[in-house]
Amino acid sequence: MPIELNELDTRFKYDVADEPGGKNIKLCFACGLCTASCPVSDIDPEYNPRKIIQMVLLGMREIVLSSGFIWLCAQCYTCQAHCPQNVNFSDVMKALRSMALREGYVHPSFIDQIKEIDTLSQKLRHQMVVSIVDRKSKGVRVDPAKLAEEALKKGEWRREDKG
């Protein structure tokens, strides 16, 4: 993707830094530990936290805020545990998501959909683990796809929390 200098927003990195969670973005020196440790990058080679940060630092506001990549972050904080500069990439993603909403790049209902997907995936994972935890010392291999299918059929992941 060629970079058009006249389309860069030199304030973008400062705007992100002013958002809650974005303060350390300018400290990134592109070591790549965020991407190397990212579970989303493991399953989607196009997802690259280092590249997203560099795009922010370059001022590629419209491209970043309209991108689907800012919504793929699983918010697991693995990148933050590995970042030598304490950039807090997961928090930067929250800041970018907030900016995308505020600046009209996404419809407010999209945020609710993302939250529902995140909740569903956590409940599904929980149910899958619960279904095999009694076999943890037996060395039995299981097929994760089959576990997911069984959990989805049972519908136990739909249980509402009784808090």
ChimeraX attribute file (.defattr): number of C-alpha atoms within 10 A of each C-alpha:
attribute: neighborCount
match mode: 1-to-1
recipient: residues
	/A:1	3
	/A:2	4
	/A:3	10
	/A:4	8
	/A:5	11
	/A:6	6
	/A:7	12
	/A:8	18
	/A:9	16
	/A:10	15
	/A:11	15
	/A:12	18
	/A:13	23
	/A:14	17
	/A:15	16
	/A:16	24
	/A:17	17
	/A:18	14
	/A:19	16
	/A:20	13
	/A:21	19
	/A:22	23
	/A:23	20
	/A:24	18
	/A:25	24
	/A:26	17
	/A:27	12
	/A:28	19
	/A:29	13
	/A:30	15
	/A:31	12
	/A:32	16
	/A:33	17
	/A:34	25
	/A:35	22
	/A:36	16
	/A:37	18
	/A:38	22
	/A:39	16
	/A:40	18
	/A:41	17
	/A:42	13
	/A:43	9
	/A:44	11
	/A:45	9
	/A:46	11
	/A:47	20
	/A:48	19
	/A:49	26
	/A:50	19
	/A:51	14
	/A:52	20
	/A:53	22
	/A:54	17
	/A:55	18
	/A:56	27
	/A:57	22
	/A:58	17
	/A:59	20
	/A:60	22
	/A:61	24
	/A:62	16
	/A:63	14
	/A:64	18
	/A:65	22
	/A:66	17
	/A:67	14
	/A:68	11
	/A:69	15
	/A:70	21
	/A:71	15
	/A:72	14
	/A:73	20
	/A:74	14
	/A:75	16
	/A:76	12
	/A:77	16
	/A:78	19
	/A:79	23
	/A:80	20
	/A:81	15
	/A:82	18
	/A:83	19
	/A:84	14
	/A:85	15
	/A:86	15
	/A:87	24
	/A:88	22
	/A:89	27
	/A:90	22
	/A:91	20
	/A:92	23
	/A:93	24
	/A:94	19
	/A:95	22
	/A:96	25
	/A:97	20
	/A:98	17
	/A:99	18
	/A:100	21
	/A:101	18
	/A:102	12
	/A:103	12
	/A:104	11
	/A:105	14
	/A:106	16
	/A:107	11
	/A:108	12
	/A:109	9
	/A:110	11
	/A:111	15
	/A:112	11
	/A:113	11
	/A:114	13
	/A:115	11
	/A:116	12
	/A:117	12
	/A:118	14
	/A:119	14
	/A:120	14
	/A:121	13
	/A:122	13
	/A:123	18
	/A:124	21
	/A:125	17
	/A:126	13
	/A:127	21
	/A:128	21
	/A:129	15
	/A:130	11
	/A:131	13
	/A:132	13
	/A:133	9
	/A:134	9
	/A:135	12
	/A:136	10
	/A:137	7
	/A:138	7
	/A:139	7
	/A:140	8
	/A:141	9
	/A:142	10
	/A:143	8
	/A:144	12
	/A:145	10
	/A:146	11
	/A:147	18
	/A:148	16
	/A:149	14
	/A:150	15
	/A:151	20
	/A:152	15
	/A:153	10
	/A:154	11
	/A:155	12
	/A:156	13
	/A:157	19
	/A:158	14
	/A:159	8
	/A:160	8
	/A:161	5
	/A:162	4
	/A:163	3
